[in-house]
Amino acid sequence: MTVQPSLTVKAAKKQLRTQIKASLKAVTQESLASQSQLILSRLVNNPTFQNAKSIAVFMSMPDSEVKTLPIIEQCFRLNKHVYLPRCNTVPIKHRKPNYLSMLKIETYNDVLNLQPQGKYQLLEPTFGEDAMDSGDLDVILLPGVAFSATLQRLGHGAGFYDEFLSTYKQNWSKLPALIGLALQEQIVSEDSIPVEDHDYGLDQIITSSRTFPSLQQV
């Protein structure tokens, strides 16, 4: 009886991922660029972002995600420390097989010179100070497949971010502020995202039209 609910949740997550990914295929590059620019504008006026000294940012895929390269460039312009994720699949002690390293990258030019790496052929750093060792992060900007107004996030299913957050919290007894960046097409109704015990809720979600929860300053 304890297994079946979990299987049901996993099946529901898989179904929702399939639905959202299908709808994202219709999003044009023009819409992606427009929404991403508005999200950048909202982000730079966000007090949590403004007060952060060290920020982890995901490297966006060519489509279906908020474009993060302009965000990363803005972080460097504001003299923030920038960390980018590296997906690791070779097991090490005290980490699950799928785990993230958040590696500090020194210049925006270094970002532009990144090459596809690893199993997923993503643009990733191969070296740099690991935030897991320093406990230095103030904010993590998270990707996802779907997001809800109740600050839930549905990832791609590999568990990289949940594992990173669990390990970071265990090591440092704290978490950075967690901000999801979402296209309008990725926002679903409040009770649509199935949740398991290991899933982390977000502190904020920023779309092109609003921030969840509503901030007095925004």
Backbone torsions as a table, in degrees:
resi	resn	phi	psi	omega
1	MET	NA	-24.7	-178.9
2	THR	-80.0	-19.0	-176.4
3	VAL	-85.2	-40.5	-172.4
4	GLN	-56.4	-45.2	178.8
5	PRO	-58.1	-39.9	179.6
6	SER	-63.4	-42.1	177.9
7	LEU	-63.4	-38.8	178.9
8	THR	-63.7	-41.9	178.0
9	VAL	-63.2	-44.7	-179.9
10	LYS	-62.2	-39.3	178.9
11	ALA	-66.4	-40.1	179.2
12	ALA	-66.0	-39.2	177.1
13	LYS	-62.1	-45.0	-179.3
14	LYS	-61.2	-41.9	179.7
15	GLN	-64.0	-43.0	-179.9
16	LEU	-66.0	-40.6	177.0
17	ARG	-57.8	-44.7	-178.5
18	THR	-61.7	-42.8	-178.9
19	GLN	-65.1	-47.1	-176.9
20	ILE	-68.0	-42.7	-180.0
21	LYS	-62.1	-34.4	177.4
22	ALA	-65.8	-41.8	179.8
23	SER	-70.8	-30.6	-179.7
24	LEU	-69.2	-23.0	178.9
25	LYS	-63.3	-22.6	-178.9
26	ALA	-86.6	-6.3	-179.1
27	VAL	-76.9	123.5	-177.1
28	THR	-79.4	162.1	175.8
29	GLN	-62.7	-32.6	177.7
30	GLU	-64.3	-42.8	178.3
31	SER	-67.0	-41.5	177.3
32	LEU	-57.8	-46.7	-178.2
33	ALA	-65.5	-42.6	-178.8
34	SER	-65.3	-49.0	179.9
35	GLN	-63.5	-39.8	-178.4
36	SER	-64.3	-38.3	178.9
37	GLN	-65.7	-41.0	178.3
38	LEU	-66.5	-37.9	177.7
39	ILE	-65.4	-41.5	175.9
40	LEU	-58.9	-43.6	-179.9
41	SER	-62.2	-41.9	178.9
42	ARG	-68.4	-36.6	-178.7
43	LEU	-65.4	-45.2	-175.9
44	VAL	-69.1	-17.7	175.5
45	ASN	-97.2	5.3	-178.0
46	ASN	-86.0	125.5	-177.1
47	PRO	-59.3	-36.5	179.5
48	THR	-62.8	-43.8	177.1
49	PHE	-66.5	-45.3	-177.5
50	GLN	-59.3	-37.3	-176.1
51	ASN	-83.9	-8.9	-176.3
52	ALA	-80.8	136.4	175.6
53	LYS	-97.0	-31.5	-177.5
54	SER	-126.7	124.7	-172.8
55	ILE	-131.6	132.9	171.5
56	ALA	-97.7	130.6	-176.9
57	VAL	-127.5	136.5	175.5
58	PHE	-80.1	148.7	174.2
59	MET	-87.7	115.6	-173.3
60	SER	-71.7	151.1	172.6
61	MET	-77.0	165.3	-175.6
62	PRO	-60.4	-28.4	178.3
63	ASP	-142.3	170.5	174.0
64	SER	71.0	7.8	178.5
65	GLU	-142.4	153.6	171.5
66	VAL	-56.3	133.5	180.0
67	LYS	-75.4	121.7	-173.3
68	THR	-103.2	-9.1	-178.8
69	LEU	-58.3	-44.1	176.2
70	PRO	-63.3	-31.5	177.3
71	ILE	-67.0	-44.8	179.1
72	ILE	-61.8	-43.4	178.2
73	GLU	-59.7	-42.3	179.6
74	GLN	-65.1	-37.2	177.8
75	CYS	-59.5	-43.6	178.1
76	PHE	-65.9	-39.6	178.1
77	ARG	-61.1	-31.4	-179.7
78	LEU	-91.2	10.1	176.9
79	ASN	60.4	34.4	174.8
80	LYS	-88.8	151.9	173.3
81	HIS	-78.9	129.5	-174.2
82	VAL	-112.3	129.7	176.5
83	TYR	-119.3	136.4	178.6
84	LEU	-120.2	147.9	-176.4
85	PRO	-79.8	146.7	169.6
86	ARG	-125.1	125.5	179.7
87	CYS	-85.7	119.3	179.5
88	ASN	-107.8	138.7	179.1
89	THR	-126.6	4.8	175.0
90	VAL	-96.0	117.2	-172.6
91	PRO	-61.2	143.2	169.7
92	ILE	-132.2	166.5	-177.3
93	LYS	-62.6	138.1	175.6
94	HIS	70.6	10.2	175.5
95	ARG	-129.7	151.6	175.9
96	LYS	-73.6	163.4	-177.8
97	PRO	-56.3	-40.2	174.8
98	ASN	-95.0	107.3	179.7
99	TYR	-142.0	152.5	-179.5
100	LEU	-98.5	143.2	160.3
101	SER	-108.1	133.4	172.8
102	MET	-101.6	104.1	-171.1
103	LEU	-103.7	133.7	-179.6
104	LYS	-72.1	133.0	178.4
105	ILE	-118.0	135.5	-163.7
106	GLU	-83.4	-36.2	-175.6
107	THR	-139.0	159.1	177.0
108	TYR	-65.1	-32.8	177.6
109	ASN	-62.7	-35.4	175.4
110	ASP	-62.1	-36.9	178.1
111	VAL	-63.7	-44.4	-178.3
112	LEU	-65.5	-21.9	-178.5
113	ASN	-94.5	4.0	179.8
114	LEU	-64.2	147.1	179.1
115	GLN	-117.9	153.2	177.0
116	PRO	-57.4	136.6	-175.3
117	GLN	-134.8	153.5	164.7
118	GLY	70.5	-168.4	-174.8
119	LYS	-58.4	-36.5	-173.7
120	TYR	-97.8	-1.3	179.3
121	GLN	51.7	47.5	176.8
122	LEU	-96.0	157.6	174.6
123	LEU	-75.0	109.7	-172.9
124	GLU	-138.1	148.5	171.2
125	PRO	-72.5	153.9	178.4
126	THR	-109.3	-9.6	178.7
127	PHE	-154.1	169.2	-179.4
128	GLY	134.6	161.1	177.4
129	GLU	-58.7	132.0	-179.0
130	ASP	-92.2	125.3	-179.6
131	ALA	-61.9	-22.3	177.4
132	MET	-67.0	-27.6	178.8
133	ASP	-84.2	-30.4	-175.2
134	SER	-96.1	-25.2	-175.3
135	GLY	62.8	33.6	-165.6
136	ASP	-95.7	-6.5	-169.8
137	LEU	-76.3	136.6	173.3
138	ASP	-100.4	-35.3	-176.7
139	VAL	-142.2	140.8	166.9
140	ILE	-118.1	126.1	172.7
141	LEU	-93.5	117.5	-171.3
142	LEU	-106.1	142.3	170.2
143	PRO	-85.9	178.2	175.8
144	GLY	-178.5	171.5	173.6
145	VAL	-91.2	-42.8	-179.3
146	ALA	-141.5	153.3	179.2
147	PHE	-139.1	154.1	176.8
148	SER	-124.2	160.5	178.8
149	ALA	-64.5	-17.1	176.9
150	THR	-88.6	15.2	171.6
151	LEU	71.5	27.3	172.4
152	GLN	-92.8	151.4	-178.9
153	ARG	-130.6	135.8	172.7
154	LEU	-110.8	114.9	179.6
155	GLY	-85.6	-166.4	-178.0
156	HIS	-82.2	-10.1	173.3
157	GLY	106.8	-6.7	-178.3
158	ALA	-82.2	-18.5	174.6
159	GLY	83.2	12.3	-176.3
160	PHE	-59.9	-49.4	-174.9
161	TYR	-71.9	-40.2	178.3
162	ASP	-60.8	-41.1	179.2
163	GLU	-66.1	-42.6	179.5
164	PHE	-61.3	-45.8	-177.2
165	LEU	-66.1	-40.6	178.6
166	SER	-62.0	-44.3	-179.2
167	THR	-69.0	-41.0	179.8
168	TYR	-61.9	-44.4	179.8
169	LYS	-64.8	-39.6	178.7
170	GLN	-64.2	-40.5	-176.6
171	ASN	-76.3	-35.5	-169.8
172	TRP	-119.4	-0.8	177.8
173	SER	56.3	31.2	178.4
174	LYS	-162.6	166.4	173.4
175	LEU	-129.6	148.2	169.7
176	PRO	-66.7	165.7	170.1
177	ALA	-65.6	134.3	-176.6
178	LEU	-108.0	114.7	-177.2
179	ILE	-120.4	118.3	175.3
180	GLY	-86.4	141.5	176.1
181	LEU	-110.9	120.0	-169.3
182	ALA	-131.1	136.9	166.5
183	LEU	-72.8	157.3	178.7
184	GLN	-56.9	-36.4	-177.8
185	GLU	-70.1	-10.5	-179.1
186	GLN	-97.4	-5.5	179.2
187	ILE	-85.5	124.8	-179.0
188	VAL	-117.7	170.3	-178.6
189	SER	-62.9	158.1	-166.7
190	GLU	-58.9	-31.9	-176.0
191	ASP	-105.5	17.4	-173.8
192	SER	-84.0	-24.7	-174.7
193	ILE	-92.2	114.1	177.1
194	PRO	-68.0	143.9	-174.8
195	VAL	-124.3	135.5	173.1
196	GLU	-111.1	167.6	-174.7
197	ASP	-59.7	-32.4	-176.1
198	HIS	-84.3	-4.5	-178.1
199	ASP	-77.5	135.9	177.9
200	TYR	-98.7	130.7	169.9
201	GLY	-76.4	164.0	-178.4
202	LEU	-100.1	162.3	173.4
203	ASP	-85.7	-35.3	-180.0
204	GLN	-150.8	156.9	169.0
205	ILE	-131.1	130.8	179.7
206	ILE	-112.9	125.4	172.9
207	THR	-115.6	-178.6	-179.8
208	SER	-70.0	-18.8	-174.6
209	SER	-113.4	-18.6	-177.6
210	ARG	-164.8	171.2	175.0
211	THR	-118.1	133.7	174.0
212	PHE	-106.2	135.6	-15.7
213	PRO	-67.5	166.5	179.7
214	SER	-62.2	131.8	178.8
215	LEU	-104.8	137.1	-178.8
216	GLN	-60.5	-32.5	-176.8
217	GLN	-79.9	-12.5	-174.4
218	VAL	-103.0	NA	NA
